[in-house]
Amino acid sequence: MEKQPRLLCSRLLRGHTQVEVALNNSVLGWKDTDRSRKRSSGFSSLSGTAHSHVVPVCEIVAVCKTEDDNTKKKKLGSQLYPHAFTVSYVSRTRQHQWCCSDVTFHSADLTLCEQWIQVINEQLSLLTNRPRSLLVYINPFGGKQRGTRIYEQKVAPLFRRACISADVIVTERANHARDHLKTEASLDKFDGVVCVGGDGMFSEILHGLVTRTQTDHGVDQNQPEAELVPCSLRIGIIPAGSTDCICFATVGTNDPVTSALHIIVGDTQPMDVCSVLHDDVLLRYSVSLLGYGFYGDLLTDSERKRWLGPARYDLSGVKTFLSHKCYEGTVSFLPAGDDVGNPRDELLCRSGCHVCQRKASSNGKRRELSAEKETVCGLGVIRGKFIAINAASMSCACPRSPQGLSPYAHLADGTTDLILVRKCSRWDFLRHLLRHTNQDDQFDHSFVEVYRVRMFRFLPRDQEPVSLEDQSETGLEKTASGPMCSVQTTSCSKAHSSWCCDGEILPHAAIQVSVQCQLIRLFARGIEEQQQCVSEDPCTLWAPEPNTH
Ligand SMILES: Nc1ncnc2c1ncn2[C@@H]1O[C@H](COP(=O)(O)OP(=O)(O)OP(=O)(O)O)[C@@H](O)[C@H]1O
């Protein structure tokens, strides 16, 4: 590893202990210089040991002069070391949660303290991915109606400490944020948009921002083949709803402070968005789950029981399961091809995911690729009776289903995992559902098929334009692996189901879906594999250099 030159190195006091503090372009470190302490066995962590600590510069929140009063109250050695500065930085706690920690260094020399503050601030100003100005929308009625309080008590103080300015709008009605973003908001003034609320509120921000971007670039969202323009502003999600799945899937936890810190350090997580159209009219955008049949029916039923609160999902789940309906129709899809893996390849999408990164570098060629795949792979067409048709654009993991609906789906690879659950016995369907709650492979059933696709279309049986035989003759039909139901002998419900689209009900059964690769970016970094990340071997920071003060 190439050694970075040290920018500053000083002997300072931390609490009652003398420490050597050093800074280079990538890390700030401090270590105990007290020899008796050094001899005791210190626990070791990835960020150093009990007597040394290293913080990546990119995870420093702020540095400031420490007030004299505080210093005097807290430290015995304050008369000898009357001046101090405090560095606030990200530290990891448990389960992907972050918190903001402070470390205060004391010195006898005021000029030295000021120099430290200046040099650290200079390094922070080089981090161009950090937002300076944000537009914040708060849904005061989301979840337990604590959005405003969460923002004011947990988030705003951190933004202030990091010198981020925020224009705050507390919404007054549903779709207030979406409409404001679509037309009124002066987006040029901001580096990002923050949503304080649940998945419904995030969906508003998504629709507002995507629509505004297309309008500004003259792109017609109702064209099924339209290549949408990616949004330039990143979106931050402060979880304050009853369902916060998007936050959980992209950060790994639903914690307002963690989300605020990801915003402050300027993390970026690109994300695919599915456009859902009916008869060349855009219905909605989706980033997580599109579900027809079981999940559509479950959501429709649960909407009628809103008064029950979150318990409505359990009740509607049991009811929908017992009704055991299946729906007949045709699913046609454009397979993704091998470059993005497959839904059973056991490659989890994690922070710095190689599959998504590879996709980002080839994104410019998206249109040619799609066209090429269409001719190479051809369309898949599957007819049958389905208990559920699901498209998972992310794993859809949540506390109830830790693996999610499609455990190896990726956030930003330009695909969605299409899961077809064919007509089967109640017992078999229960076995399939139970596998969502444990480690077993939920796709390992003869009645379940899963495809990684770039586009798909669903037509309910009564809206199919041509007969089965006609389509077979045109050569369009491709019999995919797995058993095919006989269309003639149907005991299926004649009625349509609804599509559940990220928790909203869509009124149409026939839809066309295309994945817009990396259309938006979030202030997140995906779920981290390790609990700590330090960009430089701490030892290189301590190698002797002449300029120790
Ligand atoms: N001021 C407001 N008054 C009423 N509804 C609002 C307001 N602001 C936003 N909404 C709507 O409230 C809905 C739910 O919000 P949100 O997602 O923040 O909370 P939630 O508790 O997770 O909701 P749900 O679980 O029902 O999706 C959103 O669809 C949003 O459009």
Ligand as a Chemical Component Dictionary entry (heavy atoms), coordinates in Angstrom:
data_LIG
# 
_chem_comp.id                   LIG 
_chem_comp.type                 NON-POLYMER 
_chem_comp.pdbx_formal_charge   0 
_chem_comp.three_letter_code    LIG 
# 
loop_
_chem_comp_atom.comp_id 
_chem_comp_atom.atom_id 
_chem_comp_atom.alt_atom_id 
_chem_comp_atom.type_symbol 
_chem_comp_atom.charge 
_chem_comp_atom.model_Cartn_x 
_chem_comp_atom.model_Cartn_y 
_chem_comp_atom.model_Cartn_z 
_chem_comp_atom.pdbx_ordinal 
LIG N1  N1  N 0 -49.956 15.863 5.290 1  
LIG C1  C1  C 0 -50.447 14.689 4.870 2  
LIG N2  N2  N 0 -51.724 14.347 5.163 3  
LIG C2  C2  C 0 -52.232 13.174 4.787 4  
LIG N3  N3  N 0 -51.533 12.237 4.068 5  
LIG C3  C3  C 0 -50.280 12.527 3.754 6  
LIG C4  C4  C 0 -49.668 13.754 4.130 7  
LIG N4  N4  N 0 -48.400 13.769 3.674 8  
LIG C5  C5  C 0 -48.219 12.601 3.018 9  
LIG N5  N5  N 0 -49.342 11.861 3.056 10 
LIG C6  C6  C 0 -49.592 10.517 2.515 11 
LIG O1  O1  O 0 -49.546 9.559  3.572 12 
LIG C7  C7  C 0 -49.267 8.285  3.030 13 
LIG C8  C8  C 0 -48.563 7.402  4.015 14 
LIG O2  O2  O 0 -47.368 8.019  4.384 15 
LIG P1  P1  P 0 -46.043 7.295  4.835 16 
LIG O3  O3  O 0 -45.602 6.352  3.813 17 
LIG O4  O4  O 0 -45.122 8.392  5.217 18 
LIG O5  O5  O 0 -46.453 6.560  6.174 19 
LIG P2  P2  P 0 -46.800 5.044  6.495 20 
LIG O6  O6  O 0 -47.308 5.025  7.872 21 
LIG O7  O7  O 0 -45.628 4.181  6.214 22 
LIG O8  O8  O 0 -47.923 4.733  5.522 23 
LIG P3  P3  P 0 -48.379 3.353  4.905 24 
LIG O9  O9  O 0 -47.888 2.252  5.793 25 
LIG O10 O10 O 0 -49.843 3.518  4.900 26 
LIG O11 O11 O 0 -47.735 3.377  3.559 27 
LIG C9  C9  C 0 -48.451 8.535  1.797 28 
LIG O12 O12 O 0 -49.006 7.833  0.728 29 
LIG C10 C10 C 0 -48.535 10.051 1.562 30 
LIG O13 O13 O 0 -48.981 10.323 0.245 31 
# 
loop_
_chem_comp_bond.comp_id 
_chem_comp_bond.atom_id_1 
_chem_comp_bond.atom_id_2 
_chem_comp_bond.value_order 
_chem_comp_bond.pdbx_ordinal 
LIG N1  C1  SING 1  
LIG C1  N2  SING 2  
LIG C1  C4  DOUB 3  
LIG N2  C2  DOUB 4  
LIG C2  N3  SING 5  
LIG N3  C3  DOUB 6  
LIG C3  C4  SING 7  
LIG C3  N5  SING 8  
LIG C4  N4  SING 9  
LIG N4  C5  DOUB 10 
LIG C5  N5  SING 11 
LIG N5  C6  SING 12 
LIG C6  O1  SING 13 
LIG C6  C10 SING 14 
LIG O1  C7  SING 15 
LIG C7  C8  SING 16 
LIG C7  C9  SING 17 
LIG C8  O2  SING 18 
LIG O2  P1  SING 19 
LIG P1  O3  DOUB 20 
LIG P1  O4  SING 21 
LIG P1  O5  SING 22 
LIG O5  P2  SING 23 
LIG P2  O6  DOUB 24 
LIG P2  O7  SING 25 
LIG P2  O8  SING 26 
LIG O8  P3  SING 27 
LIG P3  O9  DOUB 28 
LIG P3  O10 SING 29 
LIG P3  O11 SING 30 
LIG C9  O12 SING 31 
LIG C9  C10 SING 32 
LIG C10 O13 SING 33 
# 
